[in-house]
Amino acid sequence: MPKKTTQSLILASASLRRLELLAQIGIEPGEVVAAEIDETPKKNELPGDLVCRLSATKVAAVEAAYPDSFVLGADTVVARGRRILAKPGDVEEARRYLNLLSGARHRVVGGLCIRAPGGGLHARLVTTTVIFKRLEQSEIERYLASGEWRDKAGAYAIQGRAAAFARKIIGSYSNVVGLPLYETVGLLEGLGFRPAEE
């Protein structure tokens, strides 16, 4: 009988979406630990640099307590050109974001960082292109009224009502939701992680 792994996966994120995505592919973290970090972009920081820094910082914030576990940190931002559209602070900012994305192409940039037992950080950067249809102002107002924009990079959730806005998605869909699953599994398996046997 194959030996079961005693190493667990710690998700350094309070994101329910990331937890649901991992469950979708049969991975249940041993623990979910919200990494309390400052997610403010640095001056002139590019989207890819930001998500890589934040995903690594999330791992660093919790890894000391779990030396024998895999620790996964991830971050996602929406970018229009060089402009970073993080989580909107209020409904007015969300409205500005949606008007900016209307009828345009934008990128969803996901950073993924894993610390394997014994140390060593391993990272991936995943970019998905999303093209929105031109949004009527009434559509934007209905979406804002739904409240779905709250706590969402770029002020929208592709897995929710905003699915009707996306005319085309080029690349990883799960990256737009919050975690690029193909890259996550590839990185974990390459580092020797195996989901626990039932």
C-alpha positions as CSV (number, residue, x, y, z in Angstrom):
1,M,0.0,0.0,0.0
2,P,1.4,3.4,-0.9
3,K,2.6,5.6,2.0
4,K,0.3,8.6,2.6
5,T,2.0,11.9,2.7
6,T,2.1,13.7,6.1
7,Q,2.8,17.0,4.5
8,S,-0.2,19.3,4.2
9,L,-0.9,22.4,2.2
10,I,-1.4,25.8,4.0
11,L,-3.3,28.4,2.0
12,A,-2.0,31.8,3.0
13,S,-5.1,33.6,1.9
14,A,-8.6,34.3,3.2
15,S,-10.1,34.2,-0.3
16,L,-13.1,31.9,-0.4
17,R,-12.7,31.8,-4.2
18,R,-9.2,30.3,-4.0
19,L,-10.4,27.7,-1.5
20,E,-13.3,26.8,-3.8
21,L,-11.0,26.5,-6.8
22,L,-8.6,24.2,-4.9
23,A,-11.6,22.0,-3.8
24,Q,-12.7,21.9,-7.5
25,I,-9.5,19.9,-8.3
26,G,-9.6,17.8,-5.2
27,I,-7.1,19.7,-3.0
28,E,-8.2,20.6,0.5
29,P,-5.8,22.7,2.5
30,G,-4.9,21.5,5.9
31,E,-5.4,25.1,7.1
32,V,-6.3,28.5,5.8
33,V,-4.4,31.4,7.3
34,A,-5.2,35.0,6.3
35,A,-1.9,36.8,5.8
36,E,-2.4,40.3,7.1
37,I,-0.2,42.4,4.7
38,D,-0.2,45.8,3.1
39,E,-1.3,45.3,-0.5
40,T,-0.7,48.9,-1.6
41,P,1.3,49.1,-4.9
42,K,4.7,50.8,-4.7
43,K,5.2,53.9,-6.8
44,N,5.5,52.9,-10.5
45,E,5.2,49.2,-9.6
46,L,4.1,47.1,-12.6
47,P,1.2,44.6,-12.3
48,G,3.4,41.5,-12.6
49,D,5.9,42.8,-10.0
50,L,3.1,43.7,-7.6
51,V,1.4,40.2,-7.6
52,C,4.7,38.4,-7.4
53,R,5.7,40.6,-4.4
54,L,2.4,40.2,-2.7
55,S,2.1,36.4,-3.2
56,A,5.7,35.9,-1.8
57,T,4.9,38.3,1.1
58,K,1.8,36.3,2.0
59,V,3.9,33.1,2.2
60,A,6.5,34.9,4.3
61,A,3.9,36.1,6.7
62,V,2.8,32.6,7.7
63,E,5.5,30.1,6.7
64,A,7.5,30.1,10.0
65,A,4.6,28.5,11.8
66,Y,4.4,25.6,9.3
67,P,8.0,24.4,8.5
68,D,6.9,20.9,7.4
69,S,4.0,22.0,5.1
70,F,3.7,23.4,1.7
71,V,2.6,27.0,1.9
72,L,0.7,28.6,-1.0
73,G,0.3,32.4,-1.5
74,A,-1.4,34.0,-4.5
75,D,-2.5,37.4,-5.6
76,T,-4.5,38.8,-8.5
77,V,-4.8,42.2,-10.1
78,V,-6.6,43.6,-13.1
79,A,-4.5,45.8,-15.4
80,R,-5.5,48.2,-18.1
81,G,-2.1,49.1,-19.8
82,R,0.2,49.9,-16.9
83,R,-2.6,51.0,-14.7
84,I,-3.4,48.6,-11.8
85,L,-7.1,48.1,-10.9
86,A,-7.0,46.5,-7.5
87,K,-9.9,46.0,-5.2
88,P,-12.1,49.2,-5.3
89,G,-12.4,51.1,-2.0
90,D,-16.0,52.3,-2.7
91,V,-18.8,52.3,-5.3
92,E,-17.4,55.4,-7.0
93,E,-14.1,53.7,-7.7
94,A,-15.8,50.6,-8.8
95,R,-17.9,52.6,-11.3
96,R,-14.7,54.2,-12.7
97,Y,-13.1,50.8,-13.1
98,L,-16.1,49.4,-15.0
99,N,-16.3,52.4,-17.3
100,L,-12.6,52.0,-17.9
101,L,-13.0,48.3,-18.8
102,S,-16.1,48.8,-20.9
103,G,-15.5,47.9,-24.6
104,A,-11.8,47.3,-23.9
105,R,-9.2,44.6,-23.6
106,H,-7.5,44.2,-20.2
107,R,-5.2,41.8,-18.5
108,V,-5.7,39.7,-15.3
109,V,-2.3,39.1,-13.8
110,G,-2.0,36.3,-11.2
111,G,1.0,35.7,-9.0
112,L,1.6,32.3,-7.4
113,C,4.2,31.5,-4.8
114,I,4.8,28.2,-3.0
115,R,7.3,27.4,-0.2
116,A,8.0,23.7,-0.1
117,P,9.0,21.9,3.2
118,G,12.6,22.6,3.8
119,G,12.6,26.0,2.3
120,G,12.9,27.6,-1.2
121,L,10.3,29.8,-2.9
122,H,8.9,28.8,-6.2
123,A,6.9,31.3,-8.2
124,R,4.8,31.6,-11.4
125,L,3.3,34.6,-13.1
126,V,0.2,34.0,-15.2
127,T,-1.5,36.5,-17.5
128,T,-5.0,36.2,-19.0
129,T,-6.5,38.6,-21.5
130,V,-10.1,39.5,-21.1
131,I,-12.2,41.6,-23.6
132,F,-15.3,43.2,-22.3
133,K,-18.3,44.2,-24.5
134,R,-19.3,47.8,-24.4
135,L,-21.3,48.2,-21.2
136,E,-24.5,50.3,-21.1
137,Q,-24.5,52.7,-18.1
138,S,-27.7,50.9,-16.9
139,E,-25.8,47.6,-16.9
140,I,-23.0,49.1,-14.8
141,E,-25.5,50.5,-12.3
142,R,-27.3,47.2,-12.0
143,Y,-24.0,45.5,-11.4
144,L,-22.9,48.0,-8.8
145,A,-26.3,47.6,-7.0
146,S,-25.7,43.8,-6.8
147,G,-22.7,44.4,-4.6
148,E,-20.8,41.7,-6.4
149,W,-17.9,44.2,-7.1
150,R,-16.9,44.3,-3.5
151,D,-13.5,42.8,-2.6
152,K,-12.9,42.0,-6.3
153,A,-9.8,43.1,-8.3
154,G,-11.0,45.3,-11.1
155,A,-14.5,45.5,-9.5
156,Y,-15.9,42.4,-11.1
157,A,-16.3,38.6,-10.6
158,I,-16.1,36.6,-13.8
159,Q,-17.7,33.6,-12.1
160,G,-20.8,35.8,-11.3
161,R,-22.9,38.3,-13.1
162,A,-19.9,39.8,-14.9
163,A,-19.7,36.6,-17.0
164,A,-22.1,38.4,-19.3
165,F,-19.6,41.2,-19.8
166,A,-16.7,39.1,-21.1
167,R,-16.8,38.8,-24.9
168,K,-13.6,36.8,-25.0
169,I,-11.1,35.3,-22.6
170,I,-7.6,34.3,-23.8
171,G,-5.7,32.2,-21.4
172,S,-6.5,30.7,-17.9
173,Y,-10.1,31.2,-16.8
174,S,-9.4,30.1,-13.3
175,N,-6.7,32.8,-13.1
176,V,-9.4,35.4,-13.6
177,V,-11.4,33.8,-10.8
178,G,-8.4,34.0,-8.5
179,L,-6.0,31.1,-8.9
180,P,-4.4,29.6,-12.0
181,L,-5.2,25.9,-11.4
182,Y,-3.1,24.4,-14.2
183,E,0.1,26.2,-13.0
184,T,-0.7,25.6,-9.3
185,V,-1.0,21.8,-9.8
186,G,2.1,21.7,-12.0
187,L,4.1,23.6,-9.4
188,L,2.9,21.5,-6.5
189,E,3.4,18.2,-8.2
190,G,6.9,19.3,-9.4
191,L,7.8,20.0,-5.7
192,G,6.5,16.5,-4.6
193,F,3.1,17.4,-3.2
194,R,0.4,14.8,-3.4
195,P,-3.2,15.3,-2.2
196,A,-4.0,13.2,0.8
197,E,-5.6,9.9,0.1
198,E,-9.2,9.4,1.2
